[in-house]
Amino acid sequence: MDKIGIIGIGNIGAAITESLIDSDKEIIISNRSKGVLQKYRKYKNVEIAESNAKLAQEAKYIIVCVKPINYPLIASEIYDYLNEDSVIISIAAGYTMNKLEEIYPNRKYVMSMSNTPALVKEAMSAICPNDKVSKEETDDILEIFSYFGKVAKLPEDNFAAFTAICGSLPTYIYMFIEAASDAAVKNGMKRKDSYEYIAQTVKGSAELLLKTKDHPAKLKDDVTSPAGTSIEGLKSLENHGFRAAIMDAIDAVSDKYRKM
Ligand SMILES: NC(=O)c1ccc[n+]([C@@H]2O[C@H](COP(=O)([O-])OP(=O)(O)OC[C@H]3O[C@@H](n4cnc5c(N)ncnc54)[C@H](OP(=O)(O)O)[C@@H]3O)[C@@H](O)[C@H]2O)c1
């Protein structure tokens, strides 16, 4: 695969860089403040670029890992240095195909969305290449994203829902874990222990669904024994509008995304 460039070595850029270091791909990185780049000097497959423009000259795939507000500045710095076949990969929420066309006119670019589990190589990501990106290039990009989790190729009109169920969902899962832990502490358990037990249960429940591919309702039914404990909690959640609250949250994120 051709060289991969990463601009912005913050939370996500560092996670992507570290996944690619492990994959042995040739990478080149740049960042506004130079200090964070030093620790990558020891890796044979990592080159430190002296500027974003230099990175743009060297890399075929350029993943832009800066905050959305800095996207136009990066585009103005690199546009004139791109090669004919360069592919720019945006990971910024709200950078739609139209907005990417505005800052990278007539170029190959990819809109994408990922989530913070990328930090432990367990992201769920989606990519949407424009029509200038070839099948081979798309396959390369799917491979790049697979080094830090799972990835799907989706049409742009799925990105509002995808942002809600993958980009934002970790927030609600952590809120759920925190609330469950509060109740466990109220019932006498140590805070730290409860976080570990709940997190493993969330992880295990997700693994079971992914492995069995059973309907979630079946897996729920398997836990609720007649006149048992789980059905009591389930009734309480239904009384508090648990399903409607989750649907409203996903709907609200999707609406907000479409207005960005
Ligand atoms: N929803 C999510 O969970 C999620 C998941 C994946 C991706 N994202 C997207 O990922 C992007 C990055 O987020 P983050 O949390 O990683 O941000 P971050 O930690 O603030 O990192 C941004 C990095 O970009 C660098 N930077 C800023 N301007 C630059 C420039 N002109 N040239 C080179 N580097 C520059 C910063 O350098 P300094 O060290 O000088 O500040 C910093 O290291 C955002 O667009 C975000 O929307 C979000």
The ligand as a Tripos MOL2 file, in Angstrom:
@<TRIPOS>MOLECULE
LIG
   48    52     1     0     0
SMALL
NO_CHARGES

@<TRIPOS>ATOM
      1 N1        -17.0730   11.4670   17.9280 N.am      1 LIG1
      2 C1        -15.9560   10.8610   18.1560 C.2       1 LIG1
      3 O1        -15.8690   10.0180   19.0100 O.2       1 LIG1
      4 C2        -14.8440   11.0740   17.2350 C.ar      1 LIG1
      5 C3        -14.2400    9.9310   16.8640 C.ar      1 LIG1
      6 C4        -13.2930   10.0170   15.9090 C.ar      1 LIG1
      7 C5        -12.9430   11.2240   15.3590 C.ar      1 LIG1
      8 N2        -13.4830   12.3650   15.7700 N.ar      1 LIG1
      9 C6        -12.9470   13.6070   15.1230 C.3       1 LIG1
     10 O2        -11.5230   13.5340   15.2180 O.3       1 LIG1
     11 C7        -10.9550   14.8390   15.0790 C.3       1 LIG1
     12 C8         -9.8390   15.0050   16.1090 C.3       1 LIG1
     13 O3        -10.3560   14.8810   17.4220 O.3       1 LIG1
     14 P1         -9.3610   14.6800   18.6580 P.3       1 LIG1
     15 O4        -10.2140   14.4090   19.8450 O.co2     1 LIG1
     16 O5         -8.2830   13.7100   18.2890 O.co2     1 LIG1
     17 O6         -8.7440   16.1760   18.7760 O.3       1 LIG1
     18 P2         -7.4170   16.6360   19.5390 P.3       1 LIG1
     19 O7         -7.0360   15.6490   20.5970 O.co2     1 LIG1
     20 O8         -7.6360   18.0610   19.9140 O.co2     1 LIG1
     21 O9         -6.2920   16.5540   18.4090 O.3       1 LIG1
     22 C9         -6.2070   17.4680   17.3720 C.3       1 LIG1
     23 C10        -4.7610   17.5330   16.9620 C.3       1 LIG1
     24 O10        -4.6820   18.3170   15.7890 O.3       1 LIG1
     25 C11        -3.5040   19.1170   15.9070 C.3       1 LIG1
     26 N3         -3.6070   20.2960   15.0150 N.ar      1 LIG1
     27 C12        -4.4120   21.3750   15.1500 C.ar      1 LIG1
     28 N4         -4.1920   22.2350   14.1440 N.ar      1 LIG1
     29 C13        -3.2190   21.6830   13.3670 C.ar      1 LIG1
     30 C14        -2.5520   22.0910   12.2030 C.ar      1 LIG1
     31 N5         -2.8260   23.2690   11.5870 N.pl3     1 LIG1
     32 N6         -1.6230   21.2790   11.6740 N.ar      1 LIG1
     33 C15        -1.3220   20.0880   12.2670 C.ar      1 LIG1
     34 N7         -1.9140   19.6570   13.3860 N.ar      1 LIG1
     35 C16        -2.8550   20.4370   13.9310 C.ar      1 LIG1
     36 C17        -3.4270   19.4910   17.3490 C.3       1 LIG1
     37 O11        -2.1080   19.8860   17.6380 O.3       1 LIG1
     38 P3         -1.6620   20.6330   19.0000 P.3       1 LIG1
     39 O12        -0.9290   19.5510   19.7570 O.co2     1 LIG1
     40 O13        -0.7800   21.7270   18.5830 O.co2     1 LIG1
     41 O14        -2.9100   21.1090   19.6850 O.co2     1 LIG1
     42 C18        -3.8460   18.1990   18.0180 C.3       1 LIG1
     43 O15        -2.7590   17.3320   18.2660 O.3       1 LIG1
     44 C19       -12.1150   15.8040   15.2490 C.3       1 LIG1
     45 O16       -12.4230   16.3250   13.9790 O.3       1 LIG1
     46 C20       -13.2430   14.9370   15.7880 C.3       1 LIG1
     47 O17       -14.4870   15.4270   15.3450 O.3       1 LIG1
     48 C21       -14.4350   12.3010   16.7300 C.ar      1 LIG1
@<TRIPOS>BOND
     1     1     2 1
     2     2     3 2
     3     2     4 1
     4     4     5 ar
     5     4    48 ar
     6     5     6 ar
     7     6     7 ar
     8     7     8 ar
     9     8     9 1
    10     8    48 ar
    11     9    10 1
    12     9    46 1
    13    10    11 1
    14    11    12 1
    15    11    44 1
    16    12    13 1
    17    13    14 1
    18    14    15 2
    19    14    16 1
    20    14    17 1
    21    17    18 1
    22    18    19 2
    23    18    20 1
    24    18    21 1
    25    21    22 1
    26    22    23 1
    27    23    24 1
    28    23    42 1
    29    24    25 1
    30    25    26 1
    31    25    36 1
    32    26    27 ar
    33    26    35 ar
    34    27    28 ar
    35    28    29 ar
    36    29    30 ar
    37    29    35 ar
    38    30    31 1
    39    30    32 ar
    40    32    33 ar
    41    33    34 ar
    42    34    35 ar
    43    36    37 1
    44    36    42 1
    45    37    38 1
    46    38    39 2
    47    38    40 1
    48    38    41 1
    49    42    43 1
    50    44    45 1
    51    44    46 1
    52    46    47 1
@<TRIPOS>SUBSTRUCTURE
     1 LIG1         1 GROUP 0 **** ****
